Amino acid sequence: MVFAACQPSYHMRQERNGKWALRAVLSVSVSVPGHPSRLAASAVIGRANLALAASATPASAPPLPGVDIELLAAAGVDELKRRAEVRAWIDRLAAELAPARAEIAASTAAHIKGGA
């Protein structure tokens, strides 16, 4: 739903059987009111292309020589946990700074209204 709402431009390729296949998401409009921010557009493009790459990989891919899949999966889980911790830290900092930001905004507004 979010993907369709972003109205992405994309690259399609016709397969040998005549069907069309989505190959990549190229861009998402951000210049039209109501469309996502550049950050949201970037996330949509990145996640869509990641999903396309994953869907193009055969489910029964042969094991890669010299690659410990269990170790690689554990590293991926660790990275996701680290990112979640960083997001939580950023949210805590934003909450701590909210009163100061509000105070600065109020002070600036009062200064502007006062004409000083």
C-alpha positions in Angstrom: 0.0 0.0 0.0 2.7 2.5 1.0 4.7 1.4 -2.1 1.8 2.1 -4.5 1.1 5.4 -2.8 4.6 6.6 -3.5 4.1 6.2 -7.2 7.6 4.9 -8.0 9.2 4.9 -11.3 10.7 1.5 -12.1 12.6 -0.7 -14.6 10.7 -3.6 -16.2 12.1 -6.3 -18.4 10.2 -8.7 -20.7 11.1 -12.3 -20.0 11.5 -15.0 -22.6 8.0 -16.3 -21.8 6.5 -12.8 -22.7 5.7 -11.8 -19.1 7.0 -8.5 -17.7 9.1 -8.6 -14.5 10.0 -5.7 -12.2 13.8 -5.4 -12.1 14.4 -2.2 -10.0 12.7 0.7 -8.4 14.4 3.9 -9.7 12.8 6.8 -8.0 9.9 8.1 -5.9 8.3 11.5 -6.5 8.9 13.9 -3.6 8.1 17.2 -5.3 4.3 16.7 -5.2 2.5 17.7 -2.0 1.4 14.7 -0.1 4.2 12.6 -1.3 6.9 11.3 1.1 10.0 13.1 2.2 13.3 12.3 0.6 14.2 10.1 3.5 11.0 8.1 3.2 11.4 7.9 -0.6 14.9 6.6 -0.1 13.7 4.0 2.3 11.0 2.9 -0.1 13.5 2.5 -3.0 16.0 0.7 -0.8 13.6 -1.7 0.7 11.9 -2.4 -2.6 15.2 -3.1 -4.4 16.3 -5.3 -1.4 13.1 -7.3 -1.7 13.5 -7.6 -5.5 17.1 -8.9 -5.0 15.9 -11.4 -2.4 13.1 -12.7 -4.5 15.4 -13.1 -7.5 17.7 -15.4 -5.4 16.7 -19.1 -5.7 15.3 -20.5 -2.4 17.5 -23.6 -2.7 20.7 -21.7 -3.4 23.7 -24.0 -3.0 25.9 -23.2 0.0 28.7 -20.8 -0.7 32.2 -22.3 -0.2 33.9 -21.0 2.9 30.8 -19.1 4.2 29.4 -20.2 7.5 25.7 -19.5 7.0 24.9 -19.8 10.7 27.6 -17.2 11.6 26.4 -14.9 8.8 22.8 -15.1 10.1 23.9 -14.5 13.7 25.8 -11.4 12.5 22.7 -10.2 10.7 20.6 -10.6 13.8 23.3 -8.8 15.9 23.3 -5.9 13.4 19.5 -5.6 13.5 19.7 -5.5 17.3 22.4 -2.9 17.2 20.3 -0.7 14.9 17.3 -1.0 17.1 19.4 0.1 20.1 20.7 3.1 18.1 17.1 4.0 17.1 16.0 3.8 20.8 19.0 5.9 21.8 18.1 8.6 19.2 14.4 8.5 20.4 15.6 9.0 24.0 17.8 11.9 23.0 15.0 13.5 21.0 12.7 13.2 24.1 15.3 14.7 26.3 15.8 17.6 23.9 12.1 18.3 23.3 11.7 20.7 26.3 14.8 22.7 25.3 13.6 22.9 21.7 10.2 24.1 22.8 11.8 26.7 25.1 14.0 27.9 22.2 11.0 28.1 19.9 8.9 30.0 22.4 11.8 32.4 23.1 12.4 33.0 19.4 8.7 33.6 18.8 8.5 36.1 21.7 11.6 37.8 20.5 10.1 38.1 16.9 6.7 39.3 18.2 8.4 41.8 20.5 10.1 43.3 17.5 13.6 43.3 19.1 
